């Protein structure tokens, strides 16, 4: 069986419109989940606890009778394990959030890595390091269609302040984080419900392919 | 080759002109047709090349019409075109082609006639096998006379409407040869020969007949050896001549082929004459009708001899005990093709079949090695090269010595197939001895066997086979039992499945990362107990494809009960982190060349076409959860069904939890027995009670009351139950109760205490719970429950049409938040239905009430419009495809209204997907052919905000003509056989997508619109560079 889509989409000129719709759905799901939570309850919680609560809330949205029809075709998976040589069972690395359009054929996906942003956060290590954005850069985590996301759970300070710190850090570590010069860090609101969404562009260190990373800052205090 | 006839003229045309004329008339000369007219090129084909070669050498084969997905892929031969000199030669060609058992239709072109023969019917009686004849005067109208044989008809599948009946299994060589072997074995066994001697003598004669038909044992040769041909190959056979020939062959070629020496004293002249006579065409006792005179062993493919012999072995005691069963050749080739796609088998790679049976897999592997080597060096292989290819690459083992010997014979005949006749004898060449070297008679789990240890040390590059599906015998001395005891923690096996143990055992023989292709029971994917096996197996192997043949069971294995699945994996390897398993469950309804003309299947498959529209991908992580629902929805549904069923499973309590919380009893009915038998106990409670008779309800549909004729008072002598089953089942035989059919056709509430039949379920509660039970009965009678139970059941749709108690336990039930008045309403509706059913009239009102019940259930579960369509379409159409059925309602064209509904659903799905981010709208136009074959759905994406665009339906048009101007080149070059291979072909062209599909209702259901929308979106969203 070699039914790969070797012919591609030929000259189909509107593929971008559909991709855009997919990303809008992903961010709408994050927004809907966030809307169902009481952020103040999570000011002291660990990242895994917030991720768990957010996943449940997104799931609730997806299963709600009143949710839009498109929602029925999506699922969100928390802690999705990755097959890796030499790592089996619980030892496998896990993706924080994976949004999957559940259908037959190859399933479009979008992956988020989640990190807390509070007074103990060391950006270089926790957010941008090997256990953060670095996972996408190194290819340890897959970036589907060269796009991935970081969720910043803001537990102290404001979202704009953290956005500035993230932006500065990127600028200062331009080479290490293989940041593309233009346009650099920019506001990129995919849905109005998530106003603190930013975009940075990189090159994956392992593959050399372009990588667009969306940073969504969610207040949890 | 038949080249000598090429330029001989006769009458008006030269032979070649005649052939050209015929090919033109049939449309085969068209470059875009599937006709392959270069025999040299055909001979390169890895699966069929050897057959084409023989046909080109001896049948005047000029070309083959192939069904194929692309130019570079192996095609399935549909029509042979041969040239003959005269009537006698044409008949001979037909007989030879029948012996190949490969191609259903044969056209023979002669100077005076053009004939169409049935390639699967030998034509023993007058005219049998001849389907049509056209004389030379009709040549100019050949396309009319053989209308359904034109390229266009074959490409569109119309050929099978006219000639589908040619596939009858009972006329094919495979079936008849098996029947004849059985008959001959029976005669020999009745004459006092034991199994080994009988099989040995038959095997030896297959070998001798092969050598004779190949003219290796020519009259000259026999004369040189002082042996009269009639003294071996006729009813006048003599032991002296037979043993003399056997001795000569042992000396000249090989001593190990079916060694009969140990049995020499048992084989009497009468036995020999019996076998020799039968092989010469005699009837052994005047009662059996044997066909040996029809056989030409130089044409029968060795691999076919091998598979037939495997069936023959199975039918004798040894085979059935060990669970061995034959593997159809189409399946063997399918498995090897799939492995070759991953990495072509070539010189230097070793192959093992750990349960080789009669060697069908090994023969085909060897055949491929020979073909590749021949292509590589550009000439035929020398006998010693063939010998080393065999000895250095091909290995097998089996517990059954007879199977090993037939494997050896099959491999050696394959070697001889590739050798020129004149170089076989007298050149000093000897056939290798394979038994005890390459083919080991041993149990694959026997750690004490030196031979097995030797094979383990070899670590093979490829492991293939169809391991036995029996249970591991409960005998502590059995090697497999010992192995299981040692390994069950790391390598779990469910229900003592020998096949699962074999799947693990491949680790001990295969190199890490070696490709493995095994045929295992399809239930491996579905059974509850198999969860630990699935979890571990998908964890420890890089499984890249699983093909589930459940729906094709009856045409792939006529007469067999157990469906199979092919597993393809790299042994002990880790898949890519984002890997998916390609899975595919071919449905007979989607196999135009295999499906029966009407209703249920019943013809044996002569090919296996991989149809792209049925492919699914399962993420490896899903497979590792071990959940059978993933495989069930992959076969019978889509990701939508999986998402729906999982959502409801999370959202509602299960029926098991609900019944426990409400103190309801749920159990299968008691096993009632006659008194006086061992292990039974008298149950006074049964006296005077009535029992439901399931045999009376065999063909019933939805019921709301048990008909009187399906009830009987249990006679006093039968008021006993098995002690072993306990008396718990009696709890559900007290009213108020519900009787739930195992096939979920009905759930009947009863106020009379009825005895629930065995295997059916009873649910019972307290007196005051009557309303609750009525409400439950209403729920259980809904479409949703049938749908959910079908998917949740491990066997339904795979092997047997039933669900179990465990399946009902898992059913999500939406009664948690209902207050008593709501439940009372449900109970009242059920009571109304019961009343209507009791009075037996006013079926319209009953339908309305049932519709109301379904609406209530759907609302209580919060089902969306699209999800209701999924359920409805599944029950009305897809579920009817069970066991390979091909119902007319599914394959007839959709009405205009249905097509319109399909188009609107497709449009709405696509519009809704982009609604939040783009002004894109979708204009859908459906072109439907006049005949029941092709439809094209044109989807134009238009940037135009506003109201949805009304779909257009154009019926009774020639869709290809309409579309041809736009995509003709792409279509004709690459997708000629879309009907066979890509029944959901999509072509993208600027802002328009063309969806090609059969003009059949099944492809225009509302639920299909959702699947089509999902497929399109998946393809667009995951295409490289889509972002």
Interface residues (C-beta under 8 A of the other chain):
Chain A: X1 X2 X3 X5 X7 X8 X9 X10 X11 X12 X13 X14 X15 X16 X17 X18 X19 X20 X21 X22 X24 X25 X28 X59 X62 X63 X65 X68 X69 X70 X72 X73 X75 X80 X81 X82 X83 X84 X85 X86 X88 X89 X101 X102 X103 X104 X105 X106 X107 X108 X142 X144 X145 X146 X147 X212
Chain B: X338 X341 X539 X545 X574 X575 X576 X577 X578 X579 X580 X582 X584 X610 X612 X615 X616 X617 X619 X620 X621 X634 X638 X639 X640 X642 X643 X644 X646 X647 X650 X651 X862 X864 X865 X866 X867 X909 X912 X913 X914 X915 X916 X917 X918 X920 X941 X943 X970 X974 X987 X988 X989 X990 X991 X993 X1011 X1014 X1015 X1017 X1018 X1019 X1020 X1021 X1022 X1023 X1024 X1025 X1026 X1027
